[in-house]
Amino acid sequence: MHGTGNDYVYVDCFTHKAPDKPSELARKISHRHFGVGADGLILIHPSEIADARMQMFNADGSESEMCGNGIRCVAKYVHDHGIARKPTLTIETGAGILAIDLHLGSDQKVSQVTVDMGTPELEAPKIPTTLLNAGHVIDLEVEFAGRPFKATCVSMGNPHCIVFLDDASDDVVLDIGPQIECDPRFPNRTNIEFVEVISTTEVRQRTWERGSGETWACGTGASAACVAGVLTNRTERRITNHLLGGDLVLEWNETDNHVMMTGPASEVFSGTWEC
């Protein structure tokens, strides 16, 4: 399945036994030449406190707290495969329980999903980053790989470093991205969003994702970019974010501080992996 091109292999752990070594499986199954090919592996588990539980592994086998595009696909699977057929679902994640509204197409299958991504965390130690000892990292002038950038840091249950620039070119995304990911000032590594502002309601984003490299979309990253745009007075609270794999609509609600994300979810194929 994929959400705006951010593709994962999903395992239905309601009907199948969960893999014994999910990190190892994630590395093997995600390989785009020797495996299925994906940005990672997501397990769909039963949950005692929600309609389902999502467990996510990056392509390098590392486990992550949340994935905005992945959770939309989990919600689609849970509905379309009859696990829970309700207009609103709850999904348990490593970043907490998230509420999800489903939008059905003419075939009565999920086509669009709105996710309450929760409240952004802005305190530097909680993201975590040591770019500051305390307070918020907003348009902070900092050097990465010997080049100057202005960084804004946000956690949406996982860490993000947002960099606004005029041209998110390959030499920045592909060369600087992996160096920022592993910069020691991000103790848990970080995801990086390179964002071009088109207008106050529209941006374009490329993402270097922690543990997976460049991905075609990142839902938590798009949410973090929405927050960063408001904090730096570049964008309004509701924006359209153009990613390599398609568009997401984000809104940082002023009344309750929650970020809402709306975007598509698509099931591409199913099969059997011979372990």
BAGU-136832 format. One record per residue (C-alpha): x, y, z; residue number from 1; residue in one letter. Coordinates in nm, 2 decimals, always signed. Each point is the difference from the previous one (the first is absolute). Example, Ala and Ser with C-alpha at 12.3 -4.5 7.8 and 13.67 -1.06 7.14 Angstrom:
2
+1.23, -0.45, +0.78, 1, A
+0.14, +0.34, -0.07, 2, S
//
This chain:
275
+0.00, +0.00, +0.00, 1, M
+0.11, +0.36, -0.04, 2, H
-0.11, +0.35, +0.11, 3, G
+0.11, +0.26, -0.25, 4, T
+0.28, -0.23, -0.12, 5, G
+0.13, -0.08, +0.35, 6, N
-0.01, -0.38, -0.03, 7, D
+0.01, -0.27, +0.26, 8, Y
-0.06, -0.37, +0.02, 9, V
-0.28, -0.08, +0.24, 10, Y
-0.05, -0.32, +0.20, 11, V
-0.35, -0.08, +0.13, 12, D
+0.08, -0.13, +0.35, 13, C
-0.38, -0.05, +0.07, 14, F
+0.00, -0.30, -0.22, 15, T
+0.38, -0.09, -0.02, 16, H
+0.26, -0.05, +0.27, 17, K
+0.22, +0.30, +0.04, 18, A
+0.36, -0.05, -0.13, 19, P
+0.25, -0.11, +0.26, 20, D
+0.27, +0.23, -0.12, 21, K
-0.18, +0.31, -0.15, 22, P
+0.31, +0.21, -0.02, 23, S
+0.18, -0.26, -0.21, 24, E
-0.31, -0.05, -0.21, 25, L
-0.03, +0.37, -0.06, 26, A
+0.35, +0.02, -0.14, 27, R
-0.05, -0.30, -0.23, 28, K
-0.35, +0.07, -0.12, 29, I
+0.07, +0.38, -0.06, 30, S
+0.30, -0.06, -0.23, 31, H
-0.10, +0.13, -0.34, 32, R
+0.21, -0.26, -0.19, 33, H
+0.00, -0.31, +0.22, 34, F
-0.33, +0.05, +0.18, 35, G
-0.35, +0.14, -0.07, 36, V
+0.13, +0.35, +0.01, 37, G
-0.14, +0.25, +0.25, 38, A
+0.08, +0.29, +0.24, 39, D
-0.05, -0.24, +0.28, 40, G
-0.22, -0.26, +0.17, 41, L
-0.32, +0.06, +0.20, 42, I
-0.17, -0.26, +0.22, 43, L
-0.38, +0.04, +0.06, 44, I
-0.06, -0.15, +0.35, 45, H
-0.31, -0.05, +0.21, 46, P
-0.02, +0.26, +0.28, 47, S
-0.17, -0.01, +0.34, 48, E
-0.05, +0.38, +0.00, 49, I
-0.07, +0.09, -0.37, 50, A
-0.14, -0.16, -0.32, 51, D
+0.36, -0.10, -0.10, 52, A
+0.36, +0.05, +0.09, 53, R
+0.26, +0.11, -0.25, 54, M
+0.37, -0.10, +0.04, 55, Q
+0.24, +0.15, -0.25, 56, M
+0.35, -0.09, -0.11, 57, F
+0.21, +0.21, -0.24, 58, N
+0.18, -0.16, -0.29, 59, A
+0.32, -0.02, +0.20, 60, D
-0.18, -0.21, +0.27, 61, G
-0.02, +0.28, +0.26, 62, S
-0.34, +0.04, +0.17, 63, E
-0.18, +0.33, -0.02, 64, S
-0.27, +0.15, +0.21, 65, E
-0.24, +0.12, -0.27, 66, M
-0.06, +0.04, -0.37, 67, C
-0.27, +0.23, -0.13, 68, G
-0.03, -0.16, -0.34, 69, N
+0.02, -0.34, +0.15, 70, G
-0.28, +0.05, +0.25, 71, I
-0.23, +0.11, -0.28, 72, R
+0.07, -0.33, -0.17, 73, C
-0.05, -0.19, +0.32, 74, V
-0.34, +0.16, +0.04, 75, A
-0.09, -0.08, -0.36, 76, K
+0.09, -0.37, +0.06, 77, Y
-0.19, -0.02, +0.32, 78, V
-0.31, +0.13, -0.16, 79, H
+0.02, -0.16, -0.35, 80, D
+0.09, -0.35, +0.14, 81, H
-0.28, +0.01, +0.25, 82, G
+0.20, +0.02, +0.32, 83, I
-0.20, +0.31, +0.11, 84, A
-0.25, +0.16, -0.23, 85, R
-0.06, +0.34, +0.17, 86, K
+0.01, +0.36, -0.14, 87, P
+0.26, +0.08, +0.28, 88, T
+0.27, -0.23, +0.12, 89, L
+0.26, +0.01, +0.27, 90, T
+0.35, -0.13, -0.07, 91, I
+0.26, -0.07, +0.27, 92, E
+0.35, +0.12, -0.09, 93, T
+0.33, +0.05, +0.17, 94, G
-0.10, +0.37, +0.03, 95, A
-0.33, -0.08, +0.16, 96, G
-0.36, -0.06, -0.12, 97, I
-0.11, +0.20, -0.30, 98, L
-0.35, +0.06, -0.13, 99, A
-0.07, -0.05, -0.37, 100, I
-0.29, +0.11, -0.22, 101, D
-0.06, -0.21, -0.31, 102, L
-0.13, +0.13, -0.33, 103, H
-0.15, -0.27, -0.23, 104, L
+0.00, -0.01, -0.38, 105, G
-0.28, -0.13, -0.22, 106, S
+0.12, -0.36, +0.06, 107, D
-0.05, +0.05, +0.37, 108, Q
+0.37, -0.04, +0.06, 109, K
+0.22, +0.26, +0.17, 110, V
+0.14, +0.26, -0.25, 111, S
+0.10, +0.29, +0.23, 112, Q
+0.09, +0.00, +0.37, 113, V
+0.01, +0.29, +0.25, 114, T
+0.23, -0.06, +0.29, 115, V
+0.01, +0.20, +0.33, 116, D
+0.38, +0.01, +0.03, 117, M
-0.02, +0.14, +0.35, 118, G
+0.19, +0.29, +0.14, 119, T
+0.35, +0.09, -0.11, 120, P
+0.29, -0.01, +0.26, 121, E
+0.23, +0.30, -0.03, 122, L
+0.22, -0.03, +0.31, 123, E
+0.35, -0.08, -0.12, 124, A
+0.09, -0.27, +0.26, 125, P
-0.33, -0.18, -0.08, 126, K
+0.04, -0.02, -0.38, 127, I
+0.29, -0.08, +0.08, 128, P
+0.27, +0.24, -0.12, 129, T
+0.30, +0.16, +0.17, 130, T
+0.00, +0.30, -0.24, 131, L
-0.13, +0.18, +0.30, 132, L
+0.01, -0.10, +0.36, 133, N
-0.35, +0.12, +0.06, 134, A
-0.28, +0.19, -0.19, 135, G
-0.11, -0.02, -0.36, 136, H
+0.22, -0.04, -0.31, 137, V
-0.16, +0.24, -0.24, 138, I
+0.19, +0.13, -0.30, 139, D
+0.32, -0.07, +0.19, 140, L
+0.32, +0.08, -0.20, 141, E
+0.20, -0.32, +0.00, 142, V
+0.27, -0.17, -0.22, 143, E
-0.05, -0.35, -0.13, 144, F
+0.29, -0.15, -0.20, 145, A
+0.17, +0.34, +0.00, 146, G
-0.30, +0.18, -0.17, 147, R
-0.23, +0.25, +0.17, 148, P
-0.37, -0.07, +0.05, 149, F
-0.29, +0.13, +0.20, 150, K
-0.15, -0.30, +0.19, 151, A
-0.33, -0.04, +0.17, 152, T
-0.05, -0.31, +0.21, 153, C
-0.34, -0.17, +0.08, 154, V
-0.10, -0.34, +0.13, 155, S
-0.32, -0.15, -0.13, 156, M
+0.06, -0.31, +0.21, 157, G
+0.33, -0.04, -0.19, 158, N
+0.28, +0.26, -0.05, 159, P
+0.00, +0.25, -0.29, 160, H
+0.24, +0.27, -0.12, 161, C
-0.16, +0.23, -0.25, 162, I
+0.22, +0.21, -0.23, 163, V
-0.17, +0.27, -0.22, 164, F
+0.20, +0.08, -0.32, 165, L
-0.05, +0.13, -0.35, 166, D
+0.10, -0.32, -0.18, 167, D
-0.02, -0.35, +0.15, 168, A
+0.25, -0.14, -0.25, 169, S
+0.17, -0.34, +0.00, 170, D
+0.33, +0.13, +0.13, 171, D
-0.18, +0.12, +0.31, 172, V
-0.25, -0.28, +0.06, 173, V
+0.22, -0.29, -0.10, 174, L
+0.33, +0.13, +0.13, 175, D
-0.09, +0.20, +0.31, 176, I
-0.31, -0.19, +0.10, 177, G
+0.18, -0.32, +0.12, 178, P
+0.26, +0.22, +0.19, 179, Q
-0.28, +0.18, +0.18, 180, I
-0.18, -0.33, +0.08, 181, E
+0.31, -0.13, +0.19, 182, C
+0.12, +0.34, +0.14, 183, D
+0.09, -0.06, +0.37, 184, P
-0.22, +0.29, +0.10, 185, R
-0.29, -0.22, -0.08, 186, F
+0.04, -0.29, +0.26, 187, P
-0.26, -0.22, -0.16, 188, N
+0.08, +0.11, -0.35, 189, R
-0.26, +0.21, -0.19, 190, T
-0.22, +0.03, -0.30, 191, N
+0.08, +0.30, -0.22, 192, I
-0.25, +0.20, -0.20, 193, E
+0.14, +0.23, -0.28, 194, F
-0.29, +0.24, -0.07, 195, V
-0.05, +0.26, -0.28, 196, E
-0.27, +0.26, +0.07, 197, V
-0.22, +0.06, -0.30, 198, I
-0.25, +0.22, +0.18, 199, S
-0.14, +0.05, +0.35, 200, T
-0.24, -0.30, -0.07, 201, T
+0.22, -0.22, -0.21, 202, E
+0.34, -0.17, +0.04, 203, V
+0.22, -0.26, -0.18, 204, R
+0.19, -0.25, +0.22, 205, Q
+0.27, -0.26, -0.05, 206, R
+0.07, -0.23, +0.29, 207, T
+0.31, -0.19, +0.12, 208, W
-0.15, -0.25, +0.24, 209, E
+0.18, -0.15, +0.29, 210, R
+0.09, -0.36, -0.08, 211, G
-0.15, +0.00, -0.35, 212, S
+0.18, +0.27, -0.20, 213, G
-0.20, +0.23, -0.23, 214, E
-0.37, -0.10, -0.01, 215, T
-0.27, +0.12, -0.23, 216, W
-0.20, +0.13, +0.29, 217, A
+0.00, +0.04, +0.38, 218, C
-0.32, +0.07, +0.18, 219, G
+0.15, +0.08, +0.34, 220, T
+0.26, +0.21, -0.19, 221, G
-0.27, +0.19, -0.19, 222, A
-0.18, +0.06, +0.33, 223, S
+0.32, +0.13, +0.15, 224, A
+0.06, +0.22, -0.30, 225, A
-0.35, +0.15, +0.05, 226, C
+0.09, +0.09, +0.36, 227, V
+0.34, +0.14, -0.10, 228, A
-0.16, +0.21, -0.27, 229, G
-0.23, +0.17, +0.26, 230, V
+0.28, +0.04, +0.26, 231, L
+0.23, +0.17, -0.25, 232, T
-0.28, +0.22, -0.15, 233, N
+0.04, -0.15, -0.34, 234, R
-0.34, -0.17, -0.04, 235, T
-0.36, +0.00, +0.13, 236, E
-0.13, -0.28, +0.22, 237, R
-0.17, -0.19, -0.28, 238, R
+0.22, -0.09, -0.30, 239, I
+0.03, -0.24, -0.29, 240, T
+0.34, -0.18, +0.00, 241, N
+0.12, -0.13, -0.34, 242, H
+0.22, -0.31, +0.05, 243, L
+0.17, -0.22, -0.26, 244, L
-0.29, -0.25, +0.03, 245, G
-0.29, +0.23, +0.02, 246, G
-0.17, +0.26, +0.21, 247, D
-0.10, +0.02, +0.37, 248, L
-0.22, +0.26, +0.17, 249, V
+0.11, +0.11, +0.34, 250, L
-0.16, +0.23, +0.26, 251, E
+0.15, +0.10, +0.34, 252, W
-0.32, +0.07, +0.20, 253, N
+0.04, +0.31, +0.21, 254, E
-0.27, -0.10, +0.25, 255, T
+0.13, -0.33, +0.11, 256, D
+0.36, +0.00, -0.13, 257, N
-0.06, -0.32, -0.20, 258, H
+0.13, -0.06, -0.35, 259, V
-0.25, -0.15, -0.25, 260, M
+0.14, -0.18, -0.30, 261, M
-0.22, -0.12, -0.30, 262, T
+0.13, -0.21, -0.29, 263, G
-0.05, -0.32, -0.20, 264, P
+0.07, -0.36, +0.08, 265, A
+0.04, -0.27, -0.27, 266, S
+0.03, -0.38, +0.01, 267, E
+0.23, -0.12, -0.29, 268, V
+0.02, -0.38, +0.03, 269, F
+0.02, -0.28, +0.25, 270, S
+0.21, -0.32, +0.00, 271, G
+0.19, -0.25, +0.20, 272, T
+0.36, +0.04, +0.12, 273, W
+0.20, -0.32, +0.02, 274, E
+0.20, +0.03, +0.32, 275, C
//
